[in-house]
């Protein structure tokens, strides 16, 4: 009966040595994470029978997907769906990804609610949008509908704002970027192609920012007031 392969050398791989190359007395070397090797307490002089090799490689695959997920999180907070998509794009199979994400979520590394609220706060600060647009953006990030709504409402309440206030703010900033001709057309009392064009442009801009109904009307009115003040 042939004895199992023997580990003859463990070679750290650059740049940080977190991966190693296990050299055997026969067969091809095995590349694994150092953590995998340490978990199984393997080193030079140890035998590596097939069952132990399978367990080593299985654990190594789990460690690799976990490290990839943590690396993605280290750059910016991500939703579970975003992480799952990025890990799949990196070539990890769903059978590895989902259990890994379950463990990270249990330990608090993944929190869709916290990510959603941080996203909404950032939008309010840098690019204010209405609740409809924010909800759509959060759903695109994989945040479930109810959680998206709750997150938006909490941030709006904390910021003491609402769709009407934001629509007025966005409209005033739009006015500040327009030339006098556009503003004069916007508030013209006489029907004309230029007036229709100006109002369509403003209406479309506010709509794309997620303002609907009463908020949209409030934004249109605020823009008209701002235009008149700028012209006078």
C-alpha positions as CSV (number, residue, x, y, z in Angstrom):
1,X,0.0,0.0,0.0
2,X,1.4,3.4,-1.0
3,X,1.9,5.8,1.9
4,X,0.3,9.3,1.7
5,X,2.4,12.2,0.3
6,X,4.7,13.9,2.8
7,X,5.0,17.6,3.2
8,X,8.6,18.6,2.5
9,X,8.5,22.4,2.4
10,X,6.0,25.2,3.0
11,X,6.8,28.2,0.9
12,X,5.3,31.6,1.7
13,X,4.1,33.4,-1.4
14,X,4.5,37.2,-1.9
15,X,3.6,39.9,-1.2
16,X,2.4,39.2,2.3
17,X,2.8,35.5,2.8
18,X,-0.9,35.0,3.5
19,X,-0.8,32.2,0.9
20,X,1.7,29.3,0.9
21,X,2.8,26.6,-1.5
22,X,2.8,23.2,0.1
23,X,5.6,21.1,-1.5
24,X,5.1,17.3,-1.4
25,X,7.5,14.5,-1.9
26,X,5.5,13.5,-4.9
27,X,2.8,15.2,-7.0
28,X,2.1,18.9,-7.7
29,X,2.5,21.5,-5.0
30,X,-0.7,22.9,-3.4
31,X,-1.5,26.6,-3.0
32,X,-3.6,27.4,0.1
33,X,-4.1,30.2,2.5
34,X,-1.8,30.1,5.5
35,X,-4.8,30.2,7.7
36,X,-6.0,26.9,6.2
37,X,-2.7,25.3,6.9
38,X,-2.6,26.5,10.5
39,X,-6.2,25.4,11.2
40,X,-5.3,21.9,10.2
41,X,-2.0,22.1,12.1
42,X,0.0,20.9,9.1
43,X,3.7,21.5,8.5
44,X,6.9,20.0,7.2
45,X,7.1,16.3,7.9
46,X,3.4,15.7,8.1
47,X,1.6,13.3,5.9
48,X,-1.3,14.5,3.7
49,X,-3.7,11.6,3.1
50,X,-6.5,12.2,0.6
51,X,-9.3,12.7,3.2
52,X,-7.2,15.3,5.1
53,X,-6.3,17.0,1.8
54,X,-9.9,17.3,0.8
55,X,-10.8,18.9,4.2
56,X,-7.9,21.3,3.8
57,X,-8.9,22.4,0.4
58,X,-12.6,22.7,1.4
59,X,-11.7,24.9,4.3
60,X,-9.3,26.9,2.1
61,X,-12.2,27.6,-0.4
62,X,-14.3,29.0,2.4
63,X,-11.5,31.1,3.7
64,X,-10.9,32.6,0.3
65,X,-14.5,33.6,-0.3
66,X,-14.6,35.1,3.3
67,X,-11.5,37.1,2.7
68,X,-12.8,38.4,-0.6
69,X,-16.0,39.5,1.0
70,X,-14.2,41.3,3.9
71,X,-11.9,43.0,1.4
72,X,-14.9,44.3,-0.5
73,X,-16.5,45.6,2.7
74,X,-13.2,47.3,3.7
75,X,-13.5,49.7,0.7
76,X,-17.1,50.7,1.4
77,X,-20.2,49.3,3.1
78,X,-22.2,47.1,0.8
79,X,-25.6,45.3,0.9
80,X,-25.8,41.5,1.0
81,X,-27.0,41.5,-2.6
82,X,-24.1,43.7,-3.8
83,X,-21.6,41.4,-2.0
84,X,-23.2,38.3,-3.5
85,X,-23.0,39.8,-7.0
86,X,-19.4,40.9,-6.7
87,X,-18.3,37.6,-5.3
88,X,-20.1,35.7,-8.1
89,X,-18.3,38.0,-10.6
90,X,-15.0,37.0,-9.0
91,X,-15.8,33.4,-9.8
92,X,-16.9,32.0,-6.4
93,X,-19.8,29.6,-6.6
94,X,-23.1,30.4,-4.9
95,X,-22.8,27.2,-2.8
96,X,-19.7,28.9,-1.1
97,X,-21.0,32.5,-1.2
98,X,-24.4,32.1,0.6
99,X,-23.1,30.3,3.7
100,X,-20.2,32.8,3.9
101,X,-22.6,35.8,3.8
102,X,-24.9,34.1,6.4
103,X,-21.9,33.9,8.8
104,X,-20.9,37.5,8.1
105,X,-24.4,38.7,8.6
106,X,-24.7,36.8,11.9
107,X,-21.6,38.6,13.1
108,X,-22.7,42.0,12.1
109,X,-20.5,42.5,9.1
110,X,-23.5,42.8,6.8
111,X,-26.3,45.1,7.7
112,X,-28.6,46.2,4.9
113,X,-30.5,48.6,7.1
114,X,-27.3,50.5,8.2
115,X,-26.1,50.6,4.6
116,X,-29.4,51.9,3.4
117,X,-29.5,54.7,6.0
118,X,-25.9,55.7,5.3
119,X,-26.7,55.9,1.6
120,X,-29.8,58.1,2.2
121,X,-27.8,60.4,4.5
122,X,-25.2,60.8,1.8
123,X,-27.8,61.6,-0.8
124,X,-29.4,64.2,1.3
125,X,-26.0,65.9,1.9
126,X,-24.7,65.8,-1.6
127,X,-27.5,65.1,-4.1
128,X,-31.0,65.5,-2.5
129,X,-33.7,63.3,-4.0
130,X,-37.3,62.5,-3.3
131,X,-38.4,59.3,-1.5
132,X,-39.4,57.6,-4.8
133,X,-36.0,58.0,-6.3
134,X,-34.2,56.9,-3.1
135,X,-36.4,53.9,-2.8
136,X,-35.7,52.9,-6.4
137,X,-31.9,53.3,-5.9
138,X,-32.0,51.2,-2.7
139,X,-33.9,48.4,-4.4
140,X,-31.3,48.5,-7.1
141,X,-28.7,47.9,-4.4
142,X,-30.7,44.9,-3.2
143,X,-32.4,46.4,-0.2
144,X,-35.9,45.0,0.2
145,X,-38.9,47.3,-0.3
146,X,-40.1,47.6,3.3
147,X,-36.6,48.0,4.7
148,X,-35.8,50.7,2.1
149,X,-39.0,52.6,3.1
150,X,-38.1,52.3,6.8
151,X,-34.6,53.5,6.3
152,X,-35.6,56.5,4.2
153,X,-38.3,57.5,6.8
154,X,-35.8,57.2,9.7
155,X,-33.2,59.4,7.9
156,X,-35.8,62.0,6.8
157,X,-37.2,62.2,10.4
158,X,-33.7,62.6,11.9
159,X,-32.9,65.3,9.3
160,X,-36.3,67.0,9.9
161,X,-37.0,67.2,6.2
162,X,-39.6,65.9,3.8
163,X,-40.2,65.6,0.0
164,X,-41.7,69.1,-0.2
165,X,-38.7,70.8,1.5
166,X,-36.3,68.8,-0.7
167,X,-38.1,69.6,-3.9
168,X,-38.0,73.3,-3.1
169,X,-34.3,73.1,-2.3
170,X,-33.5,71.2,-5.5
171,X,-35.6,73.6,-7.6
172,X,-33.8,76.6,-6.2
173,X,-30.4,75.0,-7.0
174,X,-31.7,74.4,-10.6
175,X,-32.7,78.0,-10.9
176,X,-29.2,79.1,-9.8
177,X,-27.6,77.2,-12.7
178,X,-29.9,78.7,-15.5
179,X,-29.3,81.7,-17.6
180,X,-31.6,84.7,-17.6
181,X,-33.2,83.7,-20.9
182,X,-34.2,80.3,-19.5
183,X,-35.6,81.9,-16.3
184,X,-37.5,84.6,-18.2
185,X,-39.1,81.9,-20.4
186,X,-40.0,79.9,-17.3
187,X,-42.1,82.7,-15.8
188,X,-43.3,84.2,-18.9
189,X,-47.1,85.1,-18.8
190,X,-47.5,84.4,-22.5
191,X,-47.6,80.9,-24.0
192,X,-44.6,80.2,-26.2
193,X,-42.4,77.3,-27.3
194,X,-39.6,78.6,-25.1
195,X,-41.8,78.7,-22.0
196,X,-43.0,75.2,-22.7
197,X,-39.4,74.0,-23.1
198,X,-38.3,75.6,-19.9
199,X,-41.2,74.1,-17.9
200,X,-40.7,70.7,-19.4
201,X,-37.0,70.8,-18.6
202,X,-37.7,71.8,-15.0
203,X,-40.5,69.2,-14.6
204,X,-38.3,66.5,-16.0
205,X,-35.5,67.4,-13.8
206,X,-37.6,67.3,-10.6
207,X,-39.3,64.0,-11.8
208,X,-35.9,62.4,-12.3
209,X,-35.0,63.4,-8.8
210,X,-37.9,61.4,-7.5
211,X,-40.5,64.1,-6.8
212,X,-44.1,63.4,-7.4
213,X,-47.5,65.0,-6.8
214,X,-47.5,67.8,-4.2
215,X,-43.7,67.8,-3.9
216,X,-43.3,68.3,-7.6
217,X,-45.8,71.2,-7.6
218,X,-44.0,72.7,-4.7
219,X,-40.7,72.5,-6.6
220,X,-42.1,74.1,-9.7
221,X,-43.6,76.9,-7.6
222,X,-40.3,77.5,-5.8
223,X,-38.4,77.6,-9.1
224,X,-40.8,80.2,-10.5
225,X,-40.4,82.3,-7.4
226,X,-36.6,82.0,-7.5
227,X,-36.6,82.9,-11.2
228,X,-38.7,86.0,-10.7
229,X,-36.4,87.2,-7.8
230,X,-33.3,86.6,-10.0
231,X,-34.8,88.5,-12.9
232,X,-36.0,91.5,-10.9
